[in-house]
Amino acid sequence: MDAVVIPRAKCVACAAITNSRAMALTPIGLCSRALIKIGAGSITSFNDGTAEAEVADALYSSTRDALLSANSWSFATTQATLALVADPPLGDYDYAHALPVDFLRALSAGSPGHGPCDQR
């Protein structure tokens, strides 16, 4: 049985573990393997004009992000210092911070060294 590990959103490659050996899979390679397993044709691009490519393109990013958000995977977890936003925030807050472009969910907030990212 194949186990698939999907890296954080900004990463390009995925890793598949097959028979205790790791081999890299691109998003297209991963989607092609999934399509073959359900009896559909493989794809060479998300834009190759087939129904399979359209479905894979529509589902890949949101499915990857949902799976990454489901748990606090150590390979997909990092700490970041957030940039202060210049515009005044809405509501009763004194400060607002911009989220990283690859942000999926917050696990904690506070001082560096005191979050779940440090407990590995």
N, CA, C and O atoms as a GROMACS GRO file, in nm:
protein
  480
    1MET      N    1   0.084  -0.119   0.000
    1MET     CA    2   0.000   0.000   0.000
    1MET      C    3   0.088   0.123   0.000
    1MET      O    4   0.187   0.129   0.073
    2ASP      N    5   0.053   0.222  -0.080
    2ASP     CA    6   0.129   0.345  -0.089
    2ASP      C    7   0.084   0.443   0.018
    2ASP      O    8  -0.036   0.455   0.045
    3ALA      N    9   0.178   0.512   0.077
    3ALA     CA   10   0.148   0.621   0.170
    3ALA      C   11   0.202   0.747   0.106
    3ALA      O   12   0.315   0.749   0.059
    4VAL      N   13   0.122   0.852   0.104
    4VAL     CA   14   0.162   0.978   0.041
    4VAL      C   15   0.182   1.084   0.146
    4VAL      O   16   0.097   1.103   0.233
    5VAL      N   17   0.292   1.154   0.138
    5VAL     CA   18   0.323   1.265   0.226
    5VAL      C   19   0.323   1.390   0.140
    5VAL      O   20   0.394   1.396   0.040
    6ILE      N   21   0.244   1.491   0.178
    6ILE     CA   22   0.233   1.613   0.100
    6ILE      C   23   0.298   1.726   0.178
    6ILE      O   24   0.259   1.753   0.291
    7PRO      N   25   0.399   1.793   0.120
    7PRO     CA   26   0.468   1.900   0.191
    7PRO      C   27   0.386   2.028   0.198
    7PRO      O   28   0.278   2.037   0.140
    8ARG      N   29   0.439   2.129   0.270
    8ARG     CA   30   0.369   2.255   0.289
    8ARG      C   31   0.333   2.318   0.155
    8ARG      O   32   0.390   2.284   0.052
    9ALA      N   33   0.240   2.408   0.158
    9ALA     CA   34   0.180   2.463   0.038
    9ALA      C   35   0.281   2.524  -0.059
    9ALA      O   36   0.263   2.514  -0.180
   10LYS      N   37   0.387   2.587  -0.010
   10LYS     CA   38   0.479   2.652  -0.102
   10LYS      C   39   0.576   2.554  -0.167
   10LYS      O   40   0.648   2.594  -0.259
   11CYS      N   41   0.581   2.430  -0.123
   11CYS     CA   42   0.670   2.333  -0.184
   11CYS      C   43   0.612   2.282  -0.315
   11CYS      O   44   0.490   2.280  -0.334
   12VAL      N   45   0.699   2.241  -0.406
   12VAL     CA   46   0.656   2.197  -0.537
   12VAL      C   47   0.643   2.046  -0.544
   12VAL      O   48   0.549   1.995  -0.605
   13ALA      N   49   0.734   1.974  -0.483
   13ALA     CA   50   0.734   1.828  -0.496
   13ALA      C   51   0.664   1.761  -0.379
   13ALA      O   52   0.657   1.814  -0.269
   14CYS      N   53   0.613   1.644  -0.407
   14CYS     CA   54   0.554   1.560  -0.304
   14CYS      C   55   0.641   1.437  -0.289
   14CYS      O   56   0.715   1.403  -0.382
   15ALA      N   57   0.635   1.371  -0.177
   15ALA     CA   58   0.712   1.249  -0.158
   15ALA      C   59   0.616   1.133  -0.142
   15ALA      O   60   0.517   1.143  -0.069
   16ALA      N   61   0.645   1.025  -0.208
   16ALA     CA   62   0.564   0.905  -0.195
   16ALA      C   63   0.652   0.796  -0.138
   16ALA      O   64   0.767   0.780  -0.180
   17ILE      N   65   0.601   0.722  -0.044
   17ILE     CA   66   0.674   0.612   0.016
   17ILE      C   67   0.617   0.483  -0.042
   17ILE      O   68   0.501   0.450  -0.021
   18THR      N   69   0.699   0.411  -0.115
   18THR     CA   70   0.656   0.286  -0.177
   18THR      C   71   0.759   0.180  -0.143
   18THR      O   72   0.877   0.195  -0.174
   19ASN      N   73   0.716   0.073  -0.080
   19ASN     CA   74   0.805  -0.036  -0.044
   19ASN      C   75   0.928   0.013   0.033
   19ASN      O   76   1.039  -0.031   0.008
   20SER      N   77   0.906   0.104   0.127
   20SER     CA   78   1.010   0.160   0.213
   20SER      C   79   1.115   0.241   0.139
   20SER      O   80   1.219   0.272   0.196
   21ARG      N   81   1.091   0.277   0.013
   21ARG     CA   82   1.182   0.363  -0.061
   21ARG      C   83   1.110   0.491  -0.094
   21ARG      O   84   0.994   0.488  -0.136
   22ALA      N   85   1.177   0.605  -0.076
   22ALA     CA   86   1.115   0.734  -0.107
   22ALA      C   87   1.148   0.773  -0.250
   22ALA      O   88   1.261   0.758  -0.295
   23MET      N   89   1.048   0.824  -0.320
   23MET     CA   90   1.071   0.878  -0.453
   23MET      C   91   0.987   1.003  -0.469
   23MET      O   92   0.874   1.010  -0.421
   24ALA      N   93   1.042   1.102  -0.537
   24ALA     CA   94   0.975   1.231  -0.549
   24ALA      C   95   0.863   1.224  -0.653
   24ALA      O   96   0.878   1.161  -0.757
   25LEU      N   97   0.754   1.290  -0.624
   25LEU     CA   98   0.644   1.304  -0.718
   25LEU      C   99   0.609   1.451  -0.729
   25LEU      O  100   0.601   1.522  -0.629
   26THR      N  101   0.588   1.496  -0.849
   26THR     CA  102   0.539   1.631  -0.871
   26THR      C  103   0.388   1.629  -0.847
   26THR      O  104   0.330   1.522  -0.839
   27PRO      N  105   0.324   1.745  -0.837
   27PRO     CA  106   0.178   1.745  -0.826
   27PRO      C  107   0.112   1.672  -0.943
   27PRO      O  108   0.012   1.602  -0.924
   28ILE      N  109   0.166   1.686  -1.064
   28ILE     CA  110   0.110   1.616  -1.180
   28ILE      C  111   0.129   1.465  -1.164
   28ILE      O  112   0.037   1.387  -1.190
   29GLY      N  113   0.247   1.424  -1.120
   29GLY     CA  114   0.273   1.281  -1.100
   29GLY      C  115   0.182   1.221  -0.994
   29GLY      O  116   0.130   1.110  -1.011
   30LEU      N  117   0.161   1.294  -0.885
   30LEU     CA  118   0.073   1.247  -0.778
   30LEU      C  119  -0.071   1.234  -0.829
   30LEU      O  120  -0.137   1.133  -0.803
   31CYS      N  121  -0.119   1.335  -0.901
   31CYS     CA  122  -0.255   1.330  -0.954
   31CYS      C  123  -0.269   1.219  -1.057
   31CYS      O  124  -0.371   1.150  -1.060
   32SER      N  125  -0.167   1.199  -1.141
   32SER     CA  126  -0.172   1.091  -1.240
   32SER      C  127  -0.183   0.955  -1.173
   32SER      O  128  -0.261   0.871  -1.217
   33ARG      N  129  -0.105   0.934  -1.067
   33ARG     CA  130  -0.112   0.806  -0.996
   33ARG      C  131  -0.250   0.785  -0.934
   33ARG      O  132  -0.304   0.675  -0.938
   34ALA      N  133  -0.306   0.892  -0.878
   34ALA     CA  134  -0.439   0.881  -0.818
   34ALA      C  135  -0.543   0.850  -0.926
   34ALA      O  136  -0.632   0.767  -0.904
   35LEU      N  137  -0.533   0.915  -1.040
   35LEU     CA  138  -0.627   0.890  -1.150
   35LEU      C  139  -0.617   0.746  -1.200
   35LEU      O  140  -0.719   0.682  -1.226
   36ILE      N  141  -0.496   0.696  -1.214
   36ILE     CA  142  -0.476   0.557  -1.259
   36ILE      C  143  -0.536   0.460  -1.159
   36ILE      O  144  -0.596   0.360  -1.198
   37LYS      N  145  -0.520   0.488  -1.029
   37LYS     CA  146  -0.574   0.398  -0.926
   37LYS      C  147  -0.726   0.389  -0.930
   37LYS      O  148  -0.783   0.288  -0.887
   38ILE      N  149  -0.793   0.493  -0.981
   38ILE     CA  150  -0.940   0.487  -0.990
   38ILE      C  151  -0.986   0.448  -1.130
   38ILE      O  152  -1.106   0.452  -1.161
   39GLY      N  153  -0.890   0.409  -1.215
   39GLY     CA  154  -0.926   0.360  -1.348
   39GLY      C  155  -0.939   0.467  -1.454
   39GLY      O  156  -0.988   0.439  -1.564
   40ALA      N  157  -0.896   0.588  -1.426
   40ALA     CA  158  -0.901   0.698  -1.524
   40ALA      C  159  -0.767   0.709  -1.595
   40ALA      O  160  -0.670   0.644  -1.556
   41GLY      N  161  -0.762   0.791  -1.697
   41GLY     CA  162  -0.637   0.813  -1.768
   41GLY      C  163  -0.546   0.907  -1.693
   41GLY      O  164  -0.592   0.991  -1.615
   42SER      N  165  -0.415   0.893  -1.716
   42SER     CA  166  -0.319   0.982  -1.651
   42SER      C  167  -0.315   1.115  -1.724
   42SER      O  168  -0.369   1.129  -1.834
   43ILE      N  169  -0.249   1.214  -1.662
   43ILE     CA  170  -0.237   1.347  -1.722
   43ILE      C  171  -0.090   1.386  -1.730
   43ILE      O  172  -0.008   1.332  -1.656
   44THR      N  173  -0.058   1.477  -1.819
   44THR     CA  174   0.079   1.527  -1.832
   44THR      C  175   0.089   1.672  -1.789
   44THR      O  176   0.199   1.725  -1.773
   45SER      N  177  -0.027   1.736  -1.770
   45SER     CA  178  -0.032   1.876  -1.731
   45SER      C  179  -0.172   1.904  -1.676
   45SER      O  180  -0.268   1.834  -1.711
   46PHE      N  181  -0.184   2.005  -1.590
   46PHE     CA  182  -0.316   2.045  -1.544
   46PHE      C  183  -0.394   2.114  -1.656
   46PHE      O  184  -0.515   2.134  -1.644
   47ASN      N  185  -0.326   2.148  -1.764
   47ASN     CA  186  -0.389   2.220  -1.875
   47ASN      C  187  -0.388   2.138  -2.003
   47ASN      O  188  -0.384   2.196  -2.112
   48ASP      N  189  -0.389   2.005  -1.995
   48ASP     CA  190  -0.378   1.925  -2.118
   48ASP      C  191  -0.511   1.904  -2.191
   48ASP      O  192  -0.517   1.829  -2.289
   49GLY      N  193  -0.618   1.969  -2.144
   49GLY     CA  194  -0.744   1.967  -2.217
   49GLY      C  195  -0.835   1.848  -2.192
   49GLY      O  196  -0.941   1.839  -2.253
   50THR      N  197  -0.796   1.757  -2.103
   50THR     CA  198  -0.881   1.642  -2.075
   50THR      C  199  -0.968   1.669  -1.953
   50THR      O  200  -0.940   1.758  -1.873
   51ALA      N  201  -1.074   1.590  -1.941
   51ALA     CA  202  -1.161   1.602  -1.823
   51ALA      C  203  -1.083   1.569  -1.696
   51ALA      O  204  -1.103   1.632  -1.592
   52GLU      N  205  -0.994   1.469  -1.705
   52GLU     CA  206  -0.913   1.432  -1.588
   52GLU      C  207  -0.826   1.548  -1.542
   52GLU      O  208  -0.813   1.573  -1.422
   53ALA      N  209  -0.766   1.619  -1.638
   53ALA     CA  210  -0.680   1.732  -1.603
   53ALA      C  211  -0.761   1.845  -1.540
   53ALA      O  212  -0.716   1.909  -1.446
   54GLU      N  213  -0.881   1.869  -1.592
   54GLU     CA  214  -0.966   1.974  -1.535
   54GLU      C  215  -1.004   1.942  -1.391
   54GLU      O  216  -1.000   2.029  -1.304
   55VAL      N  217  -1.040   1.816  -1.366
   55VAL     CA  218  -1.078   1.775  -1.230
   55VAL      C  219  -0.957   1.783  -1.137
   55VAL      O  220  -0.967   1.834  -1.026
   56ALA      N  221  -0.842   1.732  -1.182
   56ALA     CA  222  -0.721   1.736  -1.100
   56ALA      C  223  -0.682   1.880  -1.068
   56ALA      O  224  -0.644   1.911  -0.955
   57ASP      N  225  -0.691   1.968  -1.168
   57ASP     CA  226  -0.657   2.109  -1.146
   57ASP      C  227  -0.752   2.174  -1.046
   57ASP      O  228  -0.711   2.254  -0.963
   58ALA      N  229  -0.880   2.138  -1.057
   58ALA     CA  230  -0.980   2.197  -0.967
   58ALA      C  231  -0.966   2.148  -0.824
   58ALA      O  232  -0.997   2.221  -0.730
   59LEU      N  233  -0.920   2.025  -0.805
   59LEU     CA  234  -0.918   1.965  -0.671
   59LEU      C  235  -0.783   1.962  -0.602
   59LEU      O  236  -0.778   1.956  -0.479
   60TYR      N  237  -0.673   1.966  -0.676
   60TYR     CA  238  -0.542   1.943  -0.616
   60TYR      C  239  -0.509   2.040  -0.503
   60TYR      O  240  -0.483   1.998  -0.390
   61SER      N  241  -0.510   2.170  -0.531
   61SER     CA  242  -0.468   2.269  -0.430
   61SER      C  243  -0.555   2.267  -0.306
   61SER      O  244  -0.504   2.269  -0.194
   62SER      N  245  -0.686   2.264  -0.324
   62SER     CA  246  -0.775   2.267  -0.208
   62SER      C  247  -0.765   2.138  -0.127
   62SER      O  248  -0.774   2.141  -0.004
   63THR      N  249  -0.748   2.024  -0.195
   63THR     CA  250  -0.732   1.897  -0.123
   63THR      C  251  -0.601   1.894  -0.048
   63THR      O  252  -0.597   1.851   0.068
   64ARG      N  253  -0.492   1.939  -0.112
   64ARG     CA  254  -0.362   1.946  -0.045
   64ARG      C  255  -0.370   2.033   0.080
   64ARG      O  256  -0.324   1.994   0.186
   65ASP      N  257  -0.429   2.152   0.066
   65ASP     CA  258  -0.439   2.244   0.179
   65ASP      C  259  -0.526   2.188   0.291
   65ASP      O  260  -0.495   2.205   0.408
   66ALA      N  261  -0.635   2.121   0.255
   66ALA     CA  262  -0.722   2.060   0.357
   66ALA      C  263  -0.649   1.950   0.433
   66ALA      O  264  -0.661   1.940   0.555
   67LEU      N  265  -0.573   1.867   0.363
   67LEU     CA  266  -0.498   1.760   0.429
   67LEU      C  267  -0.387   1.816   0.517
   67LEU      O  268  -0.362   1.765   0.626
   68LEU      N  269  -0.321   1.920   0.471
   68LEU     CA  270  -0.216   1.982   0.552
   68LEU      C  271  -0.274   2.049   0.676
   68LEU      O  272  -0.210   2.052   0.781
   69SER      N  273  -0.395   2.102   0.666
   69SER     CA  274  -0.459   2.170   0.778
   69SER      C  275  -0.522   2.074   0.878
   69SER      O  276  -0.554   2.114   0.990
   70ALA      N  277  -0.540   1.949   0.839
   70ALA     CA  278  -0.609   1.852   0.924
   70ALA      C  279  -0.532   1.820   1.052
   70ALA      O  280  -0.593   1.787   1.154
   71ASN      N  281  -0.400   1.827   1.048
   71ASN     CA  282  -0.316   1.797   1.164
   71ASN      C  283  -0.200   1.895   1.169
   71ASN      O  284  -0.176   1.967   1.072
   72SER      N  285  -0.131   1.898   1.280
   72SER     CA  286  -0.012   1.983   1.290
   72SER      C  287   0.110   1.900   1.249
   72SER      O  288   0.195   1.867   1.332
   73TRP      N  289   0.118   1.869   1.119
   73TRP     CA  290   0.228   1.789   1.066
   73TRP      C  291   0.360   1.861   1.090
   73TRP      O  292   0.372   1.979   1.058
   74SER      N  293   0.459   1.793   1.147
   74SER     CA  294   0.587   1.858   1.177
   74SER      C  295   0.659   1.904   1.050
   74SER      O  296   0.727   2.006   1.053
   75PHE      N  297   0.646   1.831   0.939
   75PHE     CA  298   0.714   1.870   0.816
   75PHE      C  299   0.649   1.993   0.751
   75PHE      O  300   0.710   2.057   0.665
   76ALA      N  301   0.528   2.025   0.791
   76ALA     CA  302   0.456   2.136   0.730
   76ALA      C  303   0.430   2.249   0.829
   76ALA      O  304   0.342   2.332   0.807
   77THR      N  305   0.505   2.252   0.938
   77THR     CA  306   0.485   2.349   1.044
   77THR      C  307   0.609   2.436   1.058
   77THR      O  308   0.721   2.386   1.057
   78THR      N  309   0.587   2.564   1.072
   78THR     CA  310   0.698   2.657   1.090
   78THR      C  311   0.652   2.774   1.175
   78THR      O  312   0.532   2.797   1.191
   79GLN      N  313   0.748   2.847   1.228
   79GLN     CA  314   0.716   2.971   1.299
   79GLN      C  315   0.754   3.087   1.210
   79GLN      O  316   0.848   3.078   1.131
   80ALA      N  317   0.682   3.195   1.221
   80ALA     CA  318   0.710   3.313   1.141
   80ALA      C  319   0.690   3.438   1.224
   80ALA      O  320   0.601   3.444   1.309
   81THR      N  321   0.774   3.537   1.200
   81THR     CA  322   0.754   3.669   1.258
   81THR      C  323   0.668   3.746   1.160
   81THR      O  324   0.708   3.764   1.044
   82LEU      N  325   0.553   3.791   1.203
   82LEU     CA  326   0.458   3.855   1.113
   82LEU      C  327   0.489   4.003   1.098
   82LEU      O  328   0.525   4.071   1.193
   83ALA      N  329   0.472   4.052   0.974
   83ALA     CA  330   0.496   4.193   0.944
   83ALA      C  331   0.379   4.277   0.992
   83ALA      O  332   0.263   4.239   0.975
   84LEU      N  333   0.409   4.390   1.052
   84LEU     CA  334   0.306   4.483   1.097
   84LEU      C  335   0.242   4.551   0.977
   84LEU      O  336   0.313   4.599   0.888
   85VAL      N  337   0.110   4.556   0.973
   85VAL     CA  338   0.038   4.622   0.865
   85VAL      C  339   0.028   4.771   0.898
   85VAL      O  340  -0.001   4.809   1.011
   86ALA      N  341   0.052   4.854   0.797
   86ALA     CA  342   0.054   4.999   0.819
   86ALA      C  343  -0.086   5.057   0.846
   86ALA      O  344  -0.099   5.149   0.926
   87ASP      N  345  -0.188   5.004   0.781
   87ASP     CA  346  -0.324   5.055   0.800
   87ASP      C  347  -0.376   5.018   0.938
   87ASP      O  348  -0.347   4.909   0.988
   88PRO      N  349  -0.453   5.106   1.000
   88PRO     CA  350  -0.509   5.072   1.132
   88PRO      C  351  -0.606   4.955   1.119
   88PRO      O  352  -0.682   4.948   1.022
   89PRO      N  353  -0.604   4.864   1.215
   89PRO     CA  354  -0.692   4.748   1.207
   89PRO      C  355  -0.837   4.783   1.237
   89PRO      O  356  -0.867   4.886   1.297
   90LEU      N  357  -0.926   4.695   1.195
   90LEU     CA  358  -1.068   4.711   1.226
   90LEU      C  359  -1.094   4.668   1.369
   90LEU      O  360  -1.018   4.588   1.425
   91GLY      N  361  -1.198   4.719   1.428
   91GLY     CA  362  -1.236   4.677   1.562
   91GLY      C  363  -1.156   4.746   1.669
   91GLY      O  364  -1.104   4.856   1.650
   92ASP      N  365  -1.147   4.681   1.782
   92ASP     CA  366  -1.083   4.739   1.900
   92ASP      C  367  -0.938   4.696   1.917
   92ASP      O  368  -0.890   4.682   2.030
   93TYR      N  369  -0.868   4.674   1.807
   93TYR     CA  370  -0.730   4.627   1.815
   93TYR      C  371  -0.634   4.740   1.786
   93TYR      O  372  -0.665   4.831   1.708
   94ASP      N  373  -0.518   4.735   1.847
   94ASP     CA  374  -0.417   4.837   1.826
   94ASP      C  375  -0.324   4.804   1.709
   94ASP      O  376  -0.268   4.895   1.648
   95TYR      N  377  -0.307   4.676   1.678
   95TYR     CA  378  -0.212   4.633   1.576
   95TYR      C  379  -0.276   4.528   1.486
   95TYR      O  380  -0.366   4.455   1.526
   96ALA      N  381  -0.226   4.523   1.362
   96ALA     CA  382  -0.265   4.418   1.267
   96ALA      C  383  -0.139   4.367   1.199
   96ALA      O  384  -0.047   4.444   1.172
   97HIS      N  385  -0.134   4.238   1.172
   97HIS     CA  386  -0.017   4.176   1.111
   97HIS      C  387  -0.059   4.100   0.986
   97HIS      O  388  -0.167   4.040   0.981
   98ALA      N  389   0.028   4.102   0.885
   98ALA     CA  390   0.003   4.030   0.760
   98ALA      C  391   0.040   3.883   0.778
   98ALA      O  392   0.139   3.850   0.843
   99LEU      N  393  -0.041   3.796   0.721
   99LEU     CA  394  -0.013   3.653   0.726
   99LEU      C  395   0.079   3.613   0.610
   99LEU      O  396   0.073   3.676   0.504
  100PRO      N  397   0.163   3.511   0.628
  100PRO     CA  398   0.248   3.464   0.518
  100PRO      C  399   0.162   3.413   0.401
  100PRO      O  400   0.049   3.371   0.422
  101VAL      N  401   0.217   3.417   0.280
  101VAL     CA  402   0.140   3.375   0.163
  101VAL      C  403   0.107   3.226   0.167
  101VAL      O  404   0.007   3.185   0.108
  102ASP      N  405   0.188   3.144   0.234
  102ASP     CA  406   0.161   3.001   0.242
  102ASP      C  407   0.089   2.961   0.371
  102ASP      O  408   0.089   2.844   0.408
  103PHE      N  409   0.029   3.057   0.440
  103PHE     CA  410  -0.042   3.033   0.565
  103PHE      C  411  -0.166   2.947   0.542
  103PHE      O  412  -0.245   2.973   0.452
  104LEU      N  413  -0.182   2.843   0.625
  104LEU     CA  414  -0.301   2.759   0.620
  104LEU      C  415  -0.382   2.769   0.748
  104LEU      O  416  -0.504   2.783   0.743
  105ARG      N  417  -0.316   2.763   0.865
  105ARG     CA  418  -0.386   2.780   0.992
  105ARG      C  419  -0.285   2.811   1.101
  105ARG      O  420  -0.167   2.777   1.091
  106ALA      N  421  -0.332   2.877   1.206
  106ALA     CA  422  -0.247   2.910   1.320
  106ALA      C  423  -0.256   2.798   1.423
  106ALA      O  424  -0.365   2.748   1.454
  107LEU      N  425  -0.142   2.759   1.475
  107LEU     CA  426  -0.138   2.660   1.582
  107LEU      C  427  -0.124   2.728   1.718
  107LEU      O  428  -0.172   2.676   1.819
  108SER      N  429  -0.057   2.843   1.719
  108SER     CA  430  -0.042   2.918   1.844
  108SER      C  431   0.004   3.059   1.808
  108SER      O  432   0.042   3.086   1.694
  109ALA      N  433   0.001   3.145   1.904
  109ALA     CA  434   0.052   3.281   1.888
  109ALA      C  435   0.121   3.319   2.018
  109ALA      O  436   0.076   3.282   2.126
  110GLY      N  437   0.227   3.392   2.006
  110GLY     CA  438   0.298   3.434   2.126
  110GLY      C  439   0.445   3.451   2.100
  110GLY      O  440   0.488   3.469   1.986
  111SER      N  441   0.523   3.445   2.205
  111SER     CA  442   0.666   3.466   2.196
  111SER      C  443   0.736   3.349   2.129
  111SER      O  444   0.695   3.234   2.149
  112PRO      N  445   0.841   3.376   2.048
  112PRO     CA  446   0.919   3.267   1.989
  112PRO      C  447   0.975   3.177   2.098
  112PRO      O  448   1.017   3.225   2.204
  113GLY      N  449   0.976   3.049   2.073
  113GLY     CA  450   1.027   2.954   2.170
  113GLY      C  451   0.922   2.899   2.264
  113GLY      O  452   0.952   2.815   2.348
  114HIS      N  453   0.796   2.945   2.250
  114HIS     CA  454   0.692   2.899   2.342
  114HIS      C  455   0.572   2.839   2.272
  114HIS      O  456   0.464   2.829   2.331
  115GLY      N  457   0.588   2.798   2.146
  115GLY     CA  458   0.477   2.741   2.073
  115GLY      C  459   0.496   2.594   2.045
  115GLY      O  460   0.602   2.538   2.075
  116PRO      N  461   0.395   2.528   1.986
  116PRO     CA  462   0.406   2.387   1.957
  116PRO      C  463   0.512   2.355   1.853
  116PRO      O  464   0.555   2.240   1.844
  117CYS      N  465   0.556   2.454   1.776
  117CYS     CA  466   0.661   2.431   1.676
  117CYS      C  467   0.794   2.401   1.744
  117CYS      O  468   0.882   2.338   1.684
  118ASP      N  469   0.811   2.444   1.868
  118ASP     CA  470   0.936   2.424   1.938
  118ASP      C  471   0.942   2.291   2.013
  118ASP      O  472   1.047   2.254   2.064
  119GLN      N  473   0.833   2.221   2.018
  119GLN     CA  474   0.828   2.098   2.099
  119GLN      C  475   0.841   1.975   2.011
  119GLN      O  476   0.752   1.891   2.006
  120ARG      N  477   0.955   1.964   1.942
  120ARG     CA  478   0.979   1.848   1.856
  120ARG      C  479   1.091   1.766   1.910
  120ARG      O  480   1.127   1.664   1.851
   0.00000   0.00000   0.00000
